Amino acid sequence: MIEMHWDEAVCCHAGVCVESLPQVFKIEDGQFRIDPHAASADRIREVVSQCPSGALSIEEK
């Protein structure tokens, strides 16, 4: 199981996560939301590794 973290202060808002995996990373009511159950852990890891600012991280549980 993975736990995901987003550091808003570090985020450069490039949108790579939202564009790459919109079912997991989305903007709802003006807020950034993450649904870690909407894709496989491997696919989420792949997208998180592409975050240009490093604002997204994963903690393995």
CNS distance restraints for C-alpha pairs under 8 A (distance, minus, plus):
assign (resid   1 and name CA) (resid  41 and name CA) 7.65 0.50 0.50
assign (resid   1 and name CA) (resid  60 and name CA) 6.14 0.50 0.50
assign (resid   1 and name CA) (resid  61 and name CA) 5.18 0.50 0.50
assign (resid   2 and name CA) (resid  36 and name CA) 7.71 0.50 0.50
assign (resid   2 and name CA) (resid  41 and name CA) 6.99 0.50 0.50
assign (resid   2 and name CA) (resid  58 and name CA) 6.34 0.50 0.50
assign (resid   2 and name CA) (resid  59 and name CA) 5.67 0.50 0.50
assign (resid   2 and name CA) (resid  60 and name CA) 4.62 0.50 0.50
assign (resid   2 and name CA) (resid  61 and name CA) 5.50 0.50 0.50
assign (resid   3 and name CA) (resid  36 and name CA) 7.55 0.50 0.50
assign (resid   3 and name CA) (resid  58 and name CA) 5.67 0.50 0.50
assign (resid   3 and name CA) (resid  59 and name CA) 5.03 0.50 0.50
assign (resid   3 and name CA) (resid  60 and name CA) 6.32 0.50 0.50
assign (resid   3 and name CA) (resid  61 and name CA) 6.83 0.50 0.50
assign (resid   4 and name CA) (resid  34 and name CA) 7.85 0.50 0.50
assign (resid   4 and name CA) (resid  36 and name CA) 7.19 0.50 0.50
assign (resid   4 and name CA) (resid  56 and name CA) 7.20 0.50 0.50
assign (resid   4 and name CA) (resid  57 and name CA) 5.84 0.50 0.50
assign (resid   4 and name CA) (resid  58 and name CA) 4.59 0.50 0.50
assign (resid   4 and name CA) (resid  59 and name CA) 6.23 0.50 0.50
assign (resid   5 and name CA) (resid  55 and name CA) 7.90 0.50 0.50
assign (resid   5 and name CA) (resid  56 and name CA) 5.68 0.50 0.50
assign (resid   5 and name CA) (resid  57 and name CA) 5.19 0.50 0.50
assign (resid   5 and name CA) (resid  58 and name CA) 6.22 0.50 0.50
assign (resid   5 and name CA) (resid  59 and name CA) 7.81 0.50 0.50
assign (resid   6 and name CA) (resid  11 and name CA) 7.87 0.50 0.50
assign (resid   6 and name CA) (resid  55 and name CA) 5.43 0.50 0.50
assign (resid   6 and name CA) (resid  56 and name CA) 4.65 0.50 0.50
assign (resid   6 and name CA) (resid  57 and name CA) 6.56 0.50 0.50
assign (resid   7 and name CA) (resid  11 and name CA) 6.27 0.50 0.50
assign (resid   7 and name CA) (resid  55 and name CA) 4.85 0.50 0.50
assign (resid   7 and name CA) (resid  56 and name CA) 6.58 0.50 0.50
assign (resid   8 and name CA) (resid  55 and name CA) 6.84 0.50 0.50
assign (resid   9 and name CA) (resid  55 and name CA) 7.89 0.50 0.50
assign (resid  10 and name CA) (resid  53 and name CA) 6.42 0.50 0.50
assign (resid  10 and name CA) (resid  54 and name CA) 7.17 0.50 0.50
assign (resid  10 and name CA) (resid  55 and name CA) 5.20 0.50 0.50
assign (resid  11 and name CA) (resid  53 and name CA) 5.78 0.50 0.50
assign (resid  11 and name CA) (resid  54 and name CA) 7.29 0.50 0.50
assign (resid  11 and name CA) (resid  55 and name CA) 4.92 0.50 0.50
assign (resid  11 and name CA) (resid  56 and name CA) 8.00 0.50 0.50
assign (resid  12 and name CA) (resid  52 and name CA) 7.76 0.50 0.50
assign (resid  12 and name CA) (resid  53 and name CA) 6.00 0.50 0.50
assign (resid  14 and name CA) (resid  52 and name CA) 7.47 0.50 0.50
assign (resid  15 and name CA) (resid  19 and name CA) 5.99 0.50 0.50
assign (resid  16 and name CA) (resid  20 and name CA) 5.85 0.50 0.50
assign (resid  16 and name CA) (resid  47 and name CA) 7.78 0.50 0.50
assign (resid  16 and name CA) (resid  50 and name CA) 7.28 0.50 0.50
assign (resid  16 and name CA) (resid  51 and name CA) 6.46 0.50 0.50
assign (resid  16 and name CA) (resid  52 and name CA) 7.94 0.50 0.50
assign (resid  17 and name CA) (resid  21 and name CA) 5.81 0.50 0.50
assign (resid  17 and name CA) (resid  22 and name CA) 7.22 0.50 0.50
assign (resid  17 and name CA) (resid  25 and name CA) 6.02 0.50 0.50
assign (resid  17 and name CA) (resid  47 and name CA) 6.09 0.50 0.50
assign (resid  17 and name CA) (resid  48 and name CA) 7.04 0.50 0.50
assign (resid  17 and name CA) (resid  50 and name CA) 7.85 0.50 0.50
assign (resid  17 and name CA) (resid  51 and name CA) 6.84 0.50 0.50
assign (resid  18 and name CA) (resid  22 and name CA) 4.71 0.50 0.50
assign (resid  18 and name CA) (resid  24 and name CA) 7.69 0.50 0.50
assign (resid  18 and name CA) (resid  25 and name CA) 4.93 0.50 0.50
assign (resid  18 and name CA) (resid  26 and name CA) 5.68 0.50 0.50
assign (resid  20 and name CA) (resid  47 and name CA) 6.76 0.50 0.50
assign (resid  21 and name CA) (resid  25 and name CA) 6.09 0.50 0.50
assign (resid  21 and name CA) (resid  44 and name CA) 7.81 0.50 0.50
assign (resid  21 and name CA) (resid  47 and name CA) 7.26 0.50 0.50
assign (resid  22 and name CA) (resid  26 and name CA) 5.63 0.50 0.50
assign (resid  23 and name CA) (resid  35 and name CA) 7.40 0.50 0.50
assign (resid  23 and name CA) (resid  38 and name CA) 5.97 0.50 0.50
assign (resid  23 and name CA) (resid  39 and name CA) 7.47 0.50 0.50
assign (resid  24 and name CA) (resid  33 and name CA) 7.81 0.50 0.50
assign (resid  24 and name CA) (resid  34 and name CA) 5.39 0.50 0.50
assign (resid  24 and name CA) (resid  35 and name CA) 4.69 0.50 0.50
assign (resid  24 and name CA) (resid  36 and name CA) 6.04 0.50 0.50
assign (resid  24 and name CA) (resid  37 and name CA) 7.53 0.50 0.50
assign (resid  24 and name CA) (resid  38 and name CA) 5.44 0.50 0.50
assign (resid  24 and name CA) (resid  39 and name CA) 6.68 0.50 0.50
assign (resid  25 and name CA) (resid  32 and name CA) 7.28 0.50 0.50
assign (resid  25 and name CA) (resid  33 and name CA) 5.96 0.50 0.50
assign (resid  25 and name CA) (resid  34 and name CA) 4.87 0.50 0.50
assign (resid  25 and name CA) (resid  35 and name CA) 6.71 0.50 0.50
assign (resid  26 and name CA) (resid  32 and name CA) 5.83 0.50 0.50
assign (resid  26 and name CA) (resid  33 and name CA) 5.32 0.50 0.50
assign (resid  26 and name CA) (resid  34 and name CA) 6.56 0.50 0.50
assign (resid  27 and name CA) (resid  31 and name CA) 5.33 0.50 0.50
assign (resid  27 and name CA) (resid  32 and name CA) 4.59 0.50 0.50
assign (resid  27 and name CA) (resid  33 and name CA) 5.96 0.50 0.50
assign (resid  28 and name CA) (resid  32 and name CA) 6.46 0.50 0.50
assign (resid  28 and name CA) (resid  33 and name CA) 6.71 0.50 0.50
assign (resid  36 and name CA) (resid  41 and name CA) 7.79 0.50 0.50
assign (resid  36 and name CA) (resid  44 and name CA) 7.71 0.50 0.50
assign (resid  39 and name CA) (resid  43 and name CA) 6.59 0.50 0.50
assign (resid  39 and name CA) (resid  44 and name CA) 6.67 0.50 0.50
assign (resid  40 and name CA) (resid  44 and name CA) 6.31 0.50 0.50
assign (resid  41 and name CA) (resid  45 and name CA) 6.08 0.50 0.50
assign (resid  42 and name CA) (resid  46 and name CA) 6.26 0.50 0.50
assign (resid  43 and name CA) (resid  47 and name CA) 6.40 0.50 0.50
assign (resid  44 and name CA) (resid  48 and name CA) 6.06 0.50 0.50
assign (resid  45 and name CA) (resid  49 and name CA) 6.10 0.50 0.50
assign (resid  45 and name CA) (resid  58 and name CA) 7.42 0.50 0.50
assign (resid  46 and name CA) (resid  50 and name CA) 6.76 0.50 0.50
assign (resid  47 and name CA) (resid  51 and name CA) 6.89 0.50 0.50
assign (resid  48 and name CA) (resid  56 and name CA) 5.84 0.50 0.50
assign (resid  48 and name CA) (resid  57 and name CA) 6.57 0.50 0.50
assign (resid  48 and name CA) (resid  58 and name CA) 7.73 0.50 0.50
assign (resid  49 and name CA) (resid  54 and name CA) 7.99 0.50 0.50
assign (resid  51 and name CA) (resid  55 and name CA) 6.92 0.50 0.50
assign (resid  51 and name CA) (resid  56 and name CA) 6.59 0.50 0.50
